[in-house]
């Protein structure tokens, strides 16, 4: 999960990297683990001092994945 506030953190690109592998190899199936917090993570948001996500798109990671897969066909 993308939990890092800084855009240049390597771990921020893991979802995009996995989608690029799917796009390149075009498998019939792939497995994506539903890690804790993925459904309610706000893409583009940041963490407040209390550790909660602030701003961003609601369910942003899930929407990003679905939009990528839809665009790939």
PDB file of N, CA, C and O in Angstrom:
ATOM      1  N   UNK A   1       0.835  -1.191   0.000  1.00  0.00           N
ATOM      2  CA  UNK A   1       0.000   0.000   0.000  1.00  0.00           C
ATOM      3  C   UNK A   1       0.872   1.243   0.000  1.00  0.00           C
ATOM      4  O   UNK A   1       1.965   1.270   0.566  1.00  0.00           O
ATOM      5  N   UNK A   2       0.371   2.228  -0.627  1.00  0.00           N
ATOM      6  CA  UNK A   2       1.056   3.500  -0.736  1.00  0.00           C
ATOM      7  C   UNK A   2       0.765   4.326   0.512  1.00  0.00           C
ATOM      8  O   UNK A   2      -0.214   5.071   0.557  1.00  0.00           O
ATOM      9  N   UNK A   3       1.613   4.190   1.518  1.00  0.00           N
ATOM     10  CA  UNK A   3       1.393   4.913   2.777  1.00  0.00           C
ATOM     11  C   UNK A   3       2.364   6.069   2.965  1.00  0.00           C
ATOM     12  O   UNK A   3       2.399   6.685   4.030  1.00  0.00           O
ATOM     13  N   UNK A   4       3.140   6.361   1.954  1.00  0.00           N
ATOM     14  CA  UNK A   4       4.217   7.318   2.113  1.00  0.00           C
ATOM     15  C   UNK A   4       3.804   8.685   1.580  1.00  0.00           C
ATOM     16  O   UNK A   4       3.186   8.789   0.520  1.00  0.00           O
ATOM     17  N   UNK A   5       4.144   9.710   2.309  1.00  0.00           N
ATOM     18  CA  UNK A   5       3.727  11.064   1.953  1.00  0.00           C
ATOM     19  C   UNK A   5       4.551  11.646   0.813  1.00  0.00           C
ATOM     20  O   UNK A   5       4.059  12.491   0.065  1.00  0.00           O
ATOM     21  N   UNK A   6       5.771  11.215   0.673  1.00  0.00           N
ATOM     22  CA  UNK A   6       6.663  11.806  -0.317  1.00  0.00           C
ATOM     23  C   UNK A   6       6.520  11.093  -1.656  1.00  0.00           C
ATOM     24  O   UNK A   6       6.588   9.865  -1.721  1.00  0.00           O
ATOM     25  N   UNK A   7       6.323  11.857  -2.717  1.00  0.00           N
ATOM     26  CA  UNK A   7       6.117  11.289  -4.033  1.00  0.00           C
ATOM     27  C   UNK A   7       7.318  10.543  -4.579  1.00  0.00           C
ATOM     28  O   UNK A   7       7.163   9.694  -5.457  1.00  0.00           O
ATOM     29  N   UNK A   8       8.516  10.837  -4.081  1.00  0.00           N
ATOM     30  CA  UNK A   8       9.707  10.186  -4.605  1.00  0.00           C
ATOM     31  C   UNK A   8      10.057   8.891  -3.875  1.00  0.00           C
ATOM     32  O   UNK A   8      11.103   8.303  -4.151  1.00  0.00           O
ATOM     33  N   UNK A   9       9.213   8.432  -2.954  1.00  0.00           N
ATOM     34  CA  UNK A   9       9.441   7.164  -2.277  1.00  0.00           C
ATOM     35  C   UNK A   9       9.239   6.023  -3.272  1.00  0.00           C
ATOM     36  O   UNK A   9       8.242   6.010  -3.994  1.00  0.00           O
ATOM     37  N   UNK A  10      10.152   5.081  -3.322  1.00  0.00           N
ATOM     38  CA  UNK A  10      10.071   3.960  -4.249  1.00  0.00           C
ATOM     39  C   UNK A  10       8.792   3.158  -4.044  1.00  0.00           C
ATOM     40  O   UNK A  10       8.195   2.692  -5.015  1.00  0.00           O
ATOM     41  N   UNK A  11       8.371   2.992  -2.815  1.00  0.00           N
ATOM     42  CA  UNK A  11       7.186   2.186  -2.530  1.00  0.00           C
ATOM     43  C   UNK A  11       5.903   2.830  -3.042  1.00  0.00           C
ATOM     44  O   UNK A  11       4.871   2.162  -3.102  1.00  0.00           O
ATOM     45  N   UNK A  12       5.936   4.107  -3.412  1.00  0.00           N
ATOM     46  CA  UNK A  12       4.758   4.760  -3.964  1.00  0.00           C
ATOM     47  C   UNK A  12       4.398   4.233  -5.339  1.00  0.00           C
ATOM     48  O   UNK A  12       3.275   4.438  -5.800  1.00  0.00           O
ATOM     49  N   UNK A  13       5.328   3.556  -6.007  1.00  0.00           N
ATOM     50  CA  UNK A  13       5.089   3.131  -7.382  1.00  0.00           C
ATOM     51  C   UNK A  13       4.726   1.650  -7.500  1.00  0.00           C
ATOM     52  O   UNK A  13       4.631   1.144  -8.619  1.00  0.00           O
ATOM     53  N   UNK A  14       4.523   0.944  -6.400  1.00  0.00           N
ATOM     54  CA  UNK A  14       4.290  -0.502  -6.469  1.00  0.00           C
ATOM     55  C   UNK A  14       2.993  -0.866  -7.188  1.00  0.00           C
ATOM     56  O   UNK A  14       2.976  -1.833  -7.950  1.00  0.00           O
ATOM     57  N   UNK A  15       1.924  -0.134  -6.974  1.00  0.00           N
ATOM     58  CA  UNK A  15       0.662  -0.427  -7.660  1.00  0.00           C
ATOM     59  C   UNK A  15       0.820  -0.180  -9.154  1.00  0.00           C
ATOM     60  O   UNK A  15       0.404  -1.010  -9.962  1.00  0.00           O
ATOM     61  N   UNK A  16       1.414   0.948  -9.532  1.00  0.00           N
ATOM     62  CA  UNK A  16       1.618   1.260 -10.947  1.00  0.00           C
ATOM     63  C   UNK A  16       2.550   0.239 -11.604  1.00  0.00           C
ATOM     64  O   UNK A  16       2.344  -0.139 -12.758  1.00  0.00           O
ATOM     65  N   UNK A  17       3.567  -0.202 -10.875  1.00  0.00           N
ATOM     66  CA  UNK A  17       4.481  -1.206 -11.412  1.00  0.00           C
ATOM     67  C   UNK A  17       3.766  -2.525 -11.649  1.00  0.00           C
ATOM     68  O   UNK A  17       3.968  -3.165 -12.681  1.00  0.00           O
ATOM     69  N   UNK A  18       2.935  -2.936 -10.708  1.00  0.00           N
ATOM     70  CA  UNK A  18       2.206  -4.196 -10.894  1.00  0.00           C
ATOM     71  C   UNK A  18       1.245  -4.096 -12.069  1.00  0.00           C
ATOM     72  O   UNK A  18       1.072  -5.069 -12.804  1.00  0.00           O
ATOM     73  N   UNK A  19       0.619  -2.946 -12.261  1.00  0.00           N
ATOM     74  CA  UNK A  19      -0.274  -2.767 -13.408  1.00  0.00           C
ATOM     75  C   UNK A  19       0.508  -2.788 -14.723  1.00  0.00           C
ATOM     76  O   UNK A  19      -0.004  -3.263 -15.737  1.00  0.00           O
ATOM     77  N   UNK A  20       1.737  -2.279 -14.715  1.00  0.00           N
ATOM     78  CA  UNK A  20       2.544  -2.315 -15.941  1.00  0.00           C
ATOM     79  C   UNK A  20       2.955  -3.741 -16.297  1.00  0.00           C
ATOM     80  O   UNK A  20       3.050  -4.081 -17.476  1.00  0.00           O
ATOM     81  N   UNK A  21       3.201  -4.586 -15.280  1.00  0.00           N
ATOM     82  CA  UNK A  21       3.485  -5.999 -15.551  1.00  0.00           C
ATOM     83  C   UNK A  21       2.275  -6.686 -16.172  1.00  0.00           C
ATOM     84  O   UNK A  21       2.415  -7.470 -17.110  1.00  0.00           O
ATOM     85  N   UNK A  22       1.103  -6.395 -15.655  1.00  0.00           N
ATOM     86  CA  UNK A  22      -0.128  -6.974 -16.206  1.00  0.00           C
ATOM     87  C   UNK A  22      -0.306  -6.517 -17.655  1.00  0.00           C
ATOM     88  O   UNK A  22      -0.667  -7.314 -18.521  1.00  0.00           O
ATOM     89  N   UNK A  23      -0.055  -5.250 -17.911  1.00  0.00           N
ATOM     90  CA  UNK A  23      -0.190  -4.719 -19.267  1.00  0.00           C
ATOM     91  C   UNK A  23       0.823  -5.358 -20.218  1.00  0.00           C
ATOM     92  O   UNK A  23       0.492  -5.644 -21.368  1.00  0.00           O
ATOM     93  N   UNK A  24       2.034  -5.580 -19.757  1.00  0.00           N
ATOM     94  CA  UNK A  24       3.087  -6.142 -20.605  1.00  0.00           C
ATOM     95  C   UNK A  24       2.853  -7.625 -20.895  1.00  0.00           C
ATOM     96  O   UNK A  24       2.911  -8.047 -22.050  1.00  0.00           O
ATOM     97  N   UNK A  25       2.587  -8.417 -19.849  1.00  0.00           N
ATOM     98  CA  UNK A  25       2.468  -9.868 -20.013  1.00  0.00           C
ATOM     99  C   UNK A  25       1.071 -10.319 -20.452  1.00  0.00           C
ATOM    100  O   UNK A  25       0.918 -11.412 -20.997  1.00  0.00           O
ATOM    101  N   UNK A  26       0.065  -9.496 -20.222  1.00  0.00           N
ATOM    102  CA  UNK A  26      -1.326  -9.805 -20.589  1.00  0.00           C
ATOM    103  C   UNK A  26      -1.756 -11.219 -20.158  1.00  0.00           C
ATOM    104  O   UNK A  26      -2.177 -12.024 -20.989  1.00  0.00           O
ATOM    105  N   UNK A  27      -1.649 -11.510 -18.864  1.00  0.00           N
ATOM    106  CA  UNK A  27      -2.048 -12.846 -18.398  1.00  0.00           C
ATOM    107  C   UNK A  27      -3.568 -13.011 -18.442  1.00  0.00           C
ATOM    108  O   UNK A  27      -4.309 -12.029 -18.453  1.00  0.00           O
ATOM    109  N   UNK A  28      -4.014 -14.254 -18.466  1.00  0.00           N
ATOM    110  CA  UNK A  28      -5.448 -14.520 -18.399  1.00  0.00           C
ATOM    111  C   UNK A  28      -5.989 -14.156 -17.014  1.00  0.00           C
ATOM    112  O   UNK A  28      -7.124 -13.698 -16.880  1.00  0.00           O
ATOM    113  N   UNK A  29      -5.171 -14.363 -16.001  1.00  0.00           N
ATOM    114  CA  UNK A  29      -5.557 -14.084 -14.611  1.00  0.00           C
ATOM    115  C   UNK A  29      -4.357 -13.509 -13.872  1.00  0.00           C
ATOM    116  O   UNK A  29      -3.208 -13.747 -14.245  1.00  0.00           O
ATOM    117  N   UNK A  30      -4.638 -12.757 -12.831  1.00  0.00           N
ATOM    118  CA  UNK A  30      -3.591 -12.334 -11.906  1.00  0.00           C
ATOM    119  C   UNK A  30      -4.214 -12.205 -10.532  1.00  0.00           C
ATOM    120  O   UNK A  30      -5.426 -12.032 -10.403  1.00  0.00           O
ATOM    121  N   UNK A  31      -3.396 -12.289  -9.522  1.00  0.00           N
ATOM    122  CA  UNK A  31      -3.870 -12.260  -8.147  1.00  0.00           C
ATOM    123  C   UNK A  31      -3.406 -10.967  -7.488  1.00  0.00           C
ATOM    124  O   UNK A  31      -2.226 -10.618  -7.545  1.00  0.00           O
ATOM    125  N   UNK A  32      -4.325 -10.275  -6.874  1.00  0.00           N
ATOM    126  CA  UNK A  32      -4.012  -9.048  -6.160  1.00  0.00           C
ATOM    127  C   UNK A  32      -4.519  -9.202  -4.740  1.00  0.00           C
ATOM    128  O   UNK A  32      -5.720  -9.359  -4.516  1.00  0.00           O
ATOM    129  N   UNK A  33      -3.621  -9.157  -3.794  1.00  0.00           N
ATOM    130  CA  UNK A  33      -3.995  -9.342  -2.391  1.00  0.00           C
ATOM    131  C   UNK A  33      -4.698  -8.097  -1.861  1.00  0.00           C
ATOM    132  O   UNK A  33      -4.245  -6.975  -2.087  1.00  0.00           O
ATOM    133  N   UNK A  34      -5.787  -8.301  -1.168  1.00  0.00           N
ATOM    134  CA  UNK A  34      -6.512  -7.205  -0.535  1.00  0.00           C
ATOM    135  C   UNK A  34      -5.848  -6.917   0.805  1.00  0.00           C
ATOM    136  O   UNK A  34      -6.237  -7.466   1.836  1.00  0.00           O
ATOM    137  N   UNK A  35      -4.851  -6.058   0.776  1.00  0.00           N
ATOM    138  CA  UNK A  35      -4.128  -5.729   2.003  1.00  0.00           C
ATOM    139  C   UNK A  35      -4.973  -4.807   2.872  1.00  0.00           C
ATOM    140  O   UNK A  35      -5.882  -4.130   2.392  1.00  0.00           O
ATOM    141  N   UNK A  36      -4.657  -4.800   4.133  1.00  0.00           N
ATOM    142  CA  UNK A  36      -5.414  -4.000   5.091  1.00  0.00           C
ATOM    143  C   UNK A  36      -5.441  -2.529   4.673  1.00  0.00           C
ATOM    144  O   UNK A  36      -4.399  -1.921   4.428  1.00  0.00           O
ATOM    145  N   UNK A  37      -6.612  -1.989   4.597  1.00  0.00           N
ATOM    146  CA  UNK A  37      -6.754  -0.573   4.302  1.00  0.00           C
ATOM    147  C   UNK A  37      -6.860  -0.216   2.832  1.00  0.00           C
ATOM    148  O   UNK A  37      -7.049   0.956   2.507  1.00  0.00           O
ATOM    149  N   UNK A  38      -6.745  -1.185   1.930  1.00  0.00           N
ATOM    150  CA  UNK A  38      -6.769  -0.860   0.507  1.00  0.00           C
ATOM    151  C   UNK A  38      -8.111  -0.268   0.086  1.00  0.00           C
ATOM    152  O   UNK A  38      -8.147   0.657  -0.726  1.00  0.00           O
ATOM    153  N   UNK A  39      -9.200  -0.779   0.617  1.00  0.00           N
ATOM    154  CA  UNK A  39     -10.521  -0.306   0.218  1.00  0.00           C
ATOM    155  C   UNK A  39     -10.806   1.126   0.671  1.00  0.00           C
ATOM    156  O   UNK A  39     -11.574   1.841   0.027  1.00  0.00           O
ATOM    157  N   UNK A  40     -10.196   1.540   1.765  1.00  0.00           N
ATOM    158  CA  UNK A  40     -10.500   2.891   2.242  1.00  0.00           C
ATOM    159  C   UNK A  40      -9.316   3.845   2.130  1.00  0.00           C
ATOM    160  O   UNK A  40      -9.335   4.929   2.714  1.00  0.00           O
ATOM    161  N   UNK A  41      -8.278   3.446   1.378  1.00  0.00           N
ATOM    162  CA  UNK A  41      -7.138   4.350   1.193  1.00  0.00           C
ATOM    163  C   UNK A  41      -7.483   5.422   0.169  1.00  0.00           C
ATOM    164  O   UNK A  41      -8.007   5.120  -0.904  1.00  0.00           O
ATOM    165  N   UNK A  42      -7.195   6.648   0.496  1.00  0.00           N
ATOM    166  CA  UNK A  42      -7.491   7.774  -0.397  1.00  0.00           C
ATOM    167  C   UNK A  42      -6.251   8.090  -1.227  1.00  0.00           C
ATOM    168  O   UNK A  42      -5.240   8.545  -0.693  1.00  0.00           O
ATOM    169  N   UNK A  43      -6.330   7.849  -2.526  1.00  0.00           N
ATOM    170  CA  UNK A  43      -5.220   8.112  -3.426  1.00  0.00           C
ATOM    171  C   UNK A  43      -5.000   9.604  -3.544  1.00  0.00           C
ATOM    172  O   UNK A  43      -5.946  10.362  -3.760  1.00  0.00           O
ATOM    173  N   UNK A  44      -3.763  10.026  -3.403  1.00  0.00           N
ATOM    174  CA  UNK A  44      -3.444  11.445  -3.491  1.00  0.00           C
ATOM    175  C   UNK A  44      -3.593  12.172  -2.173  1.00  0.00           C
ATOM    176  O   UNK A  44      -3.321  13.370  -2.098  1.00  0.00           O
ATOM    177  N   UNK A  45      -4.011  11.488  -1.150  1.00  0.00           N
ATOM    178  CA  UNK A  45      -4.147  12.109   0.159  1.00  0.00           C
ATOM    179  C   UNK A  45      -2.833  12.107   0.908  1.00  0.00           C
ATOM    180  O   UNK A  45      -1.796  11.721   0.369  1.00  0.00           O
ATOM    181  N   UNK A  46      -2.883  12.527   2.116  1.00  0.00           N
ATOM    182  CA  UNK A  46      -1.690  12.521   2.973  1.00  0.00           C
ATOM    183  C   UNK A  46      -2.111  12.086   4.365  1.00  0.00           C
ATOM    184  O   UNK A  46      -3.301  12.045   4.674  1.00  0.00           O
ATOM    185  N   UNK A  47      -1.153  11.766   5.191  1.00  0.00           N
ATOM    186  CA  UNK A  47      -1.438  11.350   6.562  1.00  0.00           C
ATOM    187  C   UNK A  47      -1.395  12.556   7.480  1.00  0.00           C
ATOM    188  O   UNK A  47      -0.496  13.392   7.392  1.00  0.00           O
ATOM    189  N   UNK A  48      -2.383  12.632   8.362  1.00  0.00           N
ATOM    190  CA  UNK A  48      -2.395  13.701   9.361  1.00  0.00           C
ATOM    191  C   UNK A  48      -1.489  13.299  10.518  1.00  0.00           C
ATOM    192  O   UNK A  48      -0.952  12.191  10.535  1.00  0.00           O
ATOM    193  N   UNK A  49      -1.320  14.182  11.469  1.00  0.00           N
ATOM    194  CA  UNK A  49      -0.493  13.897  12.640  1.00  0.00           C
ATOM    195  C   UNK A  49      -1.052  12.721  13.434  1.00  0.00           C
ATOM    196  O   UNK A  49      -0.302  12.014  14.107  1.00  0.00           O
ATOM    197  N   UNK A  50      -2.383  12.505  13.358  1.00  0.00           N
ATOM    198  CA  UNK A  50      -3.021  11.399  14.075  1.00  0.00           C
ATOM    199  C   UNK A  50      -2.906  10.074  13.311  1.00  0.00           C
ATOM    200  O   UNK A  50      -3.312   9.031  13.824  1.00  0.00           O
ATOM    201  N   UNK A  51      -2.354  10.107  12.087  1.00  0.00           N
ATOM    202  CA  UNK A  51      -2.197   8.890  11.297  1.00  0.00           C
ATOM    203  C   UNK A  51      -3.360   8.583  10.375  1.00  0.00           C
ATOM    204  O   UNK A  51      -3.389   7.521   9.754  1.00  0.00           O
ATOM    205  N   UNK A  52      -4.324   9.496  10.273  1.00  0.00           N
ATOM    206  CA  UNK A  52      -5.467   9.285   9.380  1.00  0.00           C
ATOM    207  C   UNK A  52      -5.187   9.914   8.024  1.00  0.00           C
ATOM    208  O   UNK A  52      -4.424  10.873   7.914  1.00  0.00           O
ATOM    209  N   UNK A  53      -5.822   9.353   6.982  1.00  0.00           N
ATOM    210  CA  UNK A  53      -5.672   9.905   5.645  1.00  0.00           C
ATOM    211  C   UNK A  53      -6.533  11.157   5.509  1.00  0.00           C
ATOM    212  O   UNK A  53      -7.684  11.182   5.946  1.00  0.00           O
ATOM    213  N   UNK A  54      -5.965  12.189   4.902  1.00  0.00           N
ATOM    214  CA  UNK A  54      -6.648  13.456   4.720  1.00  0.00           C
ATOM    215  C   UNK A  54      -6.626  13.803   3.235  1.00  0.00           C
ATOM    216  O   UNK A  54      -5.583  13.711   2.589  1.00  0.00           O
ATOM    217  N   UNK A  55      -7.775  14.200   2.696  1.00  0.00           N
ATOM    218  CA  UNK A  55      -7.861  14.591   1.296  1.00  0.00           C
ATOM    219  C   UNK A  55      -7.787  13.385   0.372  1.00  0.00           C
ATOM    220  O   UNK A  55      -7.924  12.246   0.819  1.00  0.00           O
ATOM    221  N   UNK A  56      -7.574  13.630  -0.890  1.00  0.00           N
ATOM    222  CA  UNK A  56      -7.448  12.566  -1.863  1.00  0.00           C
ATOM    223  C   UNK A  56      -8.779  11.998  -2.320  1.00  0.00           C
ATOM    224  O   UNK A  56      -9.841  12.436  -1.879  1.00  0.00           O
ATOM    225  N   UNK A  57      -8.709  11.013  -3.211  1.00  0.00           N
ATOM    226  CA  UNK A  57      -9.889  10.381  -3.786  1.00  0.00           C
ATOM    227  C   UNK A  57     -10.281   9.159  -2.966  1.00  0.00           C
ATOM    228  O   UNK A  57      -9.460   8.274  -2.723  1.00  0.00           O
ATOM    229  N   UNK A  58     -11.541   9.115  -2.544  1.00  0.00           N
ATOM    230  CA  UNK A  58     -12.033   7.986  -1.755  1.00  0.00           C
ATOM    231  C   UNK A  58     -11.929   6.702  -2.573  1.00  0.00           C
ATOM    232  O   UNK A  58     -12.292   6.686  -3.749  1.00  0.00           O
ATOM    233  N   UNK A  59     -11.433   5.623  -1.956  1.00  0.00           N
ATOM    234  CA  UNK A  59     -11.190   4.328  -2.612  1.00  0.00           C
ATOM    235  C   UNK A  59     -10.318   4.508  -3.854  1.00  0.00           C
ATOM    236  O   UNK A  59     -10.490   3.801  -4.848  1.00  0.00           O
ATOM    237  N   UNK A  60      -9.384   5.456  -3.792  1.00  0.00           N
ATOM    238  CA  UNK A  60      -8.573   5.829  -4.951  1.00  0.00           C
ATOM    239  C   UNK A  60      -7.731   4.707  -5.523  1.00  0.00           C
ATOM    240  O   UNK A  60      -7.618   4.594  -6.744  1.00  0.00           O
ATOM    241  N   UNK A  61      -7.132   3.870  -4.677  1.00  0.00           N
ATOM    242  CA  UNK A  61      -6.287   2.783  -5.172  1.00  0.00           C
ATOM    243  C   UNK A  61      -7.130   1.772  -5.936  1.00  0.00           C
ATOM    244  O   UNK A  61      -6.724   1.312  -7.003  1.00  0.00           O
ATOM    245  N   UNK A  62      -8.280   1.426  -5.414  1.00  0.00           N
ATOM    246  CA  UNK A  62      -9.164   0.466  -6.078  1.00  0.00           C
ATOM    247  C   UNK A  62      -9.652   1.042  -7.404  1.00  0.00           C
ATOM    248  O   UNK A  62      -9.683   0.332  -8.409  1.00  0.00           O
ATOM    249  N   UNK A  63     -10.028   2.299  -7.421  1.00  0.00           N
ATOM    250  CA  UNK A  63     -10.482   2.944  -8.651  1.00  0.00           C
ATOM    251  C   UNK A  63      -9.358   2.995  -9.679  1.00  0.00           C
ATOM    252  O   UNK A  63      -9.595   2.779 -10.868  1.00  0.00           O
ATOM    253  N   UNK A  64      -8.129   3.279  -9.226  1.00  0.00           N
ATOM    254  CA  UNK A  64      -6.982   3.318 -10.127  1.00  0.00           C
ATOM    255  C   UNK A  64      -6.761   1.949 -10.764  1.00  0.00           C
ATOM    256  O   UNK A  64      -6.561   1.849 -11.975  1.00  0.00           O
ATOM    257  N   UNK A  65      -6.796   0.902  -9.954  1.00  0.00           N
ATOM    258  CA  UNK A  65      -6.587  -0.460 -10.464  1.00  0.00           C
ATOM    259  C   UNK A  65      -7.681  -0.828 -11.462  1.00  0.00           C
ATOM    260  O   UNK A  65      -7.386  -1.354 -12.536  1.00  0.00           O
ATOM    261  N   UNK A  66      -8.928  -0.561 -11.122  1.00  0.00           N
ATOM    262  CA  UNK A  66     -10.040  -0.904 -12.029  1.00  0.00           C
ATOM    263  C   UNK A  66      -9.961  -0.105 -13.330  1.00  0.00           C
ATOM    264  O   UNK A  66     -10.242  -0.646 -14.400  1.00  0.00           O
ATOM    265  N   UNK A  67      -9.592   1.145 -13.256  1.00  0.00           N
ATOM    266  CA  UNK A  67      -9.469   1.952 -14.468  1.00  0.00           C
ATOM    267  C   UNK A  67      -8.320   1.466 -15.345  1.00  0.00           C
ATOM    268  O   UNK A  67      -8.439   1.442 -16.570  1.00  0.00           O
ATOM    269  N   UNK A  68      -7.215   1.082 -14.725  1.00  0.00           N
ATOM    270  CA  UNK A  68      -6.089   0.530 -15.494  1.00  0.00           C
ATOM    271  C   UNK A  68      -6.500  -0.753 -16.210  1.00  0.00           C
ATOM    272  O   UNK A  68      -6.249  -0.916 -17.405  1.00  0.00           O
ATOM    273  N   UNK A  69      -7.129  -1.657 -15.473  1.00  0.00           N
ATOM    274  CA  UNK A  69      -7.533  -2.935 -16.055  1.00  0.00           C
ATOM    275  C   UNK A  69      -8.581  -2.746 -17.147  1.00  0.00           C
ATOM    276  O   UNK A  69      -8.550  -3.446 -18.159  1.00  0.00           O
ATOM    277  N   UNK A  70      -9.501  -1.815 -16.956  1.00  0.00           N
ATOM    278  CA  UNK A  70     -10.512  -1.528 -17.978  1.00  0.00           C
ATOM    279  C   UNK A  70      -9.855  -0.985 -19.235  1.00  0.00           C
ATOM    280  O   UNK A  70     -10.215  -1.381 -20.344  1.00  0.00           O
ATOM    281  N   UNK A  71      -8.893  -0.079 -19.073  1.00  0.00           N
ATOM    282  CA  UNK A  71      -8.203   0.492 -20.219  1.00  0.00           C
ATOM    283  C   UNK A  71      -7.376  -0.555 -20.966  1.00  0.00           C
ATOM    284  O   UNK A  71      -7.194  -0.453 -22.179  1.00  0.00           O
ATOM    285  N   UNK A  72      -6.877  -1.558 -20.248  1.00  0.00           N
ATOM    286  CA  UNK A  72      -6.100  -2.635 -20.863  1.00  0.00           C
ATOM    287  C   UNK A  72      -6.983  -3.650 -21.598  1.00  0.00           C
ATOM    288  O   UNK A  72      -6.506  -4.441 -22.412  1.00  0.00           O
ATOM    289  N   UNK A  73      -8.269  -3.605 -21.291  1.00  0.00           N
ATOM    290  CA  UNK A  73      -9.199  -4.538 -21.923  1.00  0.00           C
ATOM    291  C   UNK A  73      -9.259  -5.837 -21.190  1.00  0.00           C
ATOM    292  O   UNK A  73      -9.996  -6.738 -21.590  1.00  0.00           O
TER     293      UNK A  73
END
